[in-house]
Amino acid sequence: MPEMAPVTVCVPDARAMEALGAKLARAVPGGCLIYLKGELGAGKTTLVRGLLRARGHRGPVKSPTYTLVEPYSLAGSMVYHLDLYRLGEPEELEGIGLRDLLAEPGALWLVEWPERGSGVLPPADLVLTLRYVERGREVGIEALGPRGHAALERLGGHI
């Protein structure tokens, strides 16, 4: 499969960040692992909220900073939102049963602060890097595997 160049999207506000999350929801297949990188307040959870709502979630979406993982059962498939900001050591992920959860077929994984799980987390299919810029935020999207390439290809015409 030929390498795809990363895509950069300008996101002026929270509404646009949620809209990007909704577009991502339609593009990513089950079984996809997405890393969300960026400073505190860059919009990672806002993007996740848009994705979850597009997949049918109607309740609140909060960052699982203290619980580490928030599961969502949506239309017969699972979405796991992880926030590893407060993780002390990557090995702590074993305590939440990460290995068993990752074995669940068709689940979608959204991982904030993935660098804190380095060495324990498997490689991502997509890496989204959120950056502050003068006009709001910029989101870089990089595909790293077949599922990621397929998602980026589907997303390409809609961003």
N, C-alpha and C positions, 0 to 999 in steps of 0.2 A: 504494500500500500504506500503510495507516495506521501511524503511529509506535507502536512498542511501548515501554512503560516499561521501564527497566532492572530487572533482578531482582537481589535480594540474598539470598545463601545463607549461613547460619551453618555453619561447619565447625570442630568442636571439636578434631579431632586428625588425624594423618596418615592413618589408616585412612579417615576420612570424606572427606579430600581426594582419596584414590585412588578412592573410590566416586563422588565427583562427576566425576572424570575419566572413569570408566567410563560414567556416564550421558551425558556429553558425547559420548563415542565413538559411542553409539547415535543421537545426535541430529544430529550434523553431517554434511553431505554431502561428497563428494569435491569438490575445487576450492575448499574453504573456507580462508580465511586468518584465523587467530586470533592476536590480540595478547595476551600475558600480561604484565601489569604488576604491580609490587609490589617491596617492599624485598628485600634479600638475606635468604634463609631464610624467606620468606613462604609457600613451598609450591608454587611454579610447577613445578618439576621433579617433585615428588610428584604433582601433578595430571596432568602429562604421562605419568608412569609408569602411572597408573590407566587413562588413555585407551589407551595402547599395549597394555597387557595385555588390555584388553577387546576390542581388535582382533586379538588372537592372538599378540602378542610374548611370548616366554617367557624371554628373556635379561635381563641387567641393563640398566637405563636410567640413564645418567649425563648430567649436564648438559654440553652441548658448549661449555663456556666457552672452552676453548683451541682446539678445532677449528672453532668457529663453527656448523657444521651436522652433524647426525647423521641419516643416511637410514635408513629402515626400510621394507622391502618386506613388506607384510602383505596376504594374501588378494588378490593381484593388483593392489594399489594402493600407492602410495608415501605415506609420511608423513615430512615433514621437520621436525626439531626444531632450531631455531636459538636460540642464546644469544649475544646481541650485547653482553654486558656489557663485554668487553675490546676491542670495536671502537674504533679510534682515530678514524676518519672514516667517514661513511656510504658514501663512494665505494669503500671497501675491499670492499664486498659484490660489486662487479663482479669482483673477483679470484677469488671462489669460483664464478663462473658463475651468479649469481643470476638473471639475465635468462633464461637457458636453462632453469634449473630451474623457474622460475615458469611457463614456457610448457608444462610437462608437464600434459596433461589429467588431471583427476580427482585430483591430488595434494592432500593435506591439509597445511597449514602451521601450525606452532605456533612462535610467535616470542616469546622472552623478551627483555626490554629493547628493545622495538621503537622507542622514542624515539631510540635511538642509530643507527637506520637511516633516520631522518626524511629525506624528500626522495628516497629511493631505493626504499624499500619501497612497494608499492601500498597503498591503503586496506584496512583490515581489514573482514571480514564480522562478526566478533565481537570485542569487547574484554572481557577478564576482568581485573578489578583486585582483587588480593589484598591485604588489610589485616590487620594485627594488631589484635585486640580483646581485651578482658579475658577472654573465654571461649574463646579460640583464634584463629580467623581468620574473616574475612568475605570473601566473593567477590561482587563486583558483576559482573553479566553484562549487556552492552549490545550490541544488534544494530544494525549499521550498513548493511546492504544486504539484498537479497532472500534470499540464502543464509543470512545471519545471522538474519533475521526468521523464516525457516522453521525453522532450528535452534532458536531460542529458543521458538518455538511448540511444537515437538515436545518440547523439554526441560521446558517449563512444568508439565506434569502429573506430572513425575517427580522434582521436587526439593523 
